Amino acid sequence: MPVINLLVVLVVVGLLLWLVNNYIPMDAKIKSILNIVVVVGVVIWLLQVFGIIGNIGAMRIGG
């Protein structure tokens, strides 16, 4: 994936998260949970893009 595409995706995700945080009324606890979920999701996606971890969908948990 080209670096420009990577930057565009990060900017769009950051902008959407900022818009949600500022303009959608929510409890502070729900906002923090949403922020954590989005940040963890973006970090996992970045690790997959750079090839540090494999495809999460192919992993199996348990037997």
C-alpha positions as CSV (number, residue, x, y, z in Angstrom):
1,M,0.0,0.0,0.0
2,P,1.5,3.4,-1.0
3,V,2.3,5.8,1.8
4,I,-0.1,8.4,0.5
5,N,-3.0,5.9,0.8
6,L,-1.9,5.1,4.3
7,L,-1.8,8.8,5.3
8,V,-5.2,9.4,3.8
9,V,-6.7,6.6,5.7
10,L,-5.2,7.7,9.0
11,V,-6.3,11.3,8.4
12,V,-9.9,10.2,7.6
13,V,-10.1,7.9,10.6
14,G,-8.7,10.7,12.8
15,L,-11.2,13.2,11.4
16,L,-14.1,10.9,11.9
17,L,-13.1,10.1,15.4
18,W,-12.7,13.9,16.2
19,L,-16.2,14.6,14.7
20,V,-17.8,11.9,16.7
21,N,-16.1,13.1,19.9
22,N,-17.1,16.7,19.4
23,Y,-20.5,16.6,17.8
24,I,-22.2,13.4,19.0
25,P,-23.4,13.7,22.6
26,M,-22.3,10.6,24.6
27,D,-21.2,9.7,28.1
28,A,-17.5,10.2,28.6
29,K,-17.0,6.5,29.4
30,I,-18.6,5.5,26.1
31,K,-16.4,8.0,24.3
32,S,-13.3,6.6,25.9
33,I,-14.2,3.0,25.0
34,L,-14.9,4.1,21.4
35,N,-11.5,5.9,21.3
36,I,-9.7,2.8,22.6
37,V,-11.5,0.5,20.2
38,V,-10.7,2.7,17.2
39,V,-7.0,3.2,18.2
40,V,-6.5,-0.6,18.8
41,G,-8.2,-1.3,15.5
42,V,-5.9,1.2,13.6
43,V,-2.8,-0.2,15.3
44,I,-3.7,-3.8,14.3
45,W,-4.5,-2.6,10.8
46,L,-1.1,-0.8,10.6
47,L,0.7,-3.9,11.9
48,Q,-1.0,-6.0,9.2
49,V,-0.2,-3.4,6.5
50,F,3.5,-3.4,7.4
51,G,3.6,-7.2,7.6
52,I,4.5,-7.5,11.3
53,I,1.4,-9.7,12.0
54,G,-0.4,-11.9,9.6
55,N,-4.1,-11.9,8.7
56,I,-6.2,-11.8,11.8
57,G,-9.1,-13.5,10.0
58,A,-7.1,-16.6,9.4
59,M,-6.2,-17.1,13.1
60,R,-8.1,-19.7,15.0
61,I,-8.7,-19.6,18.7
62,G,-9.0,-23.0,20.5
63,G,-9.1,-26.5,19.2
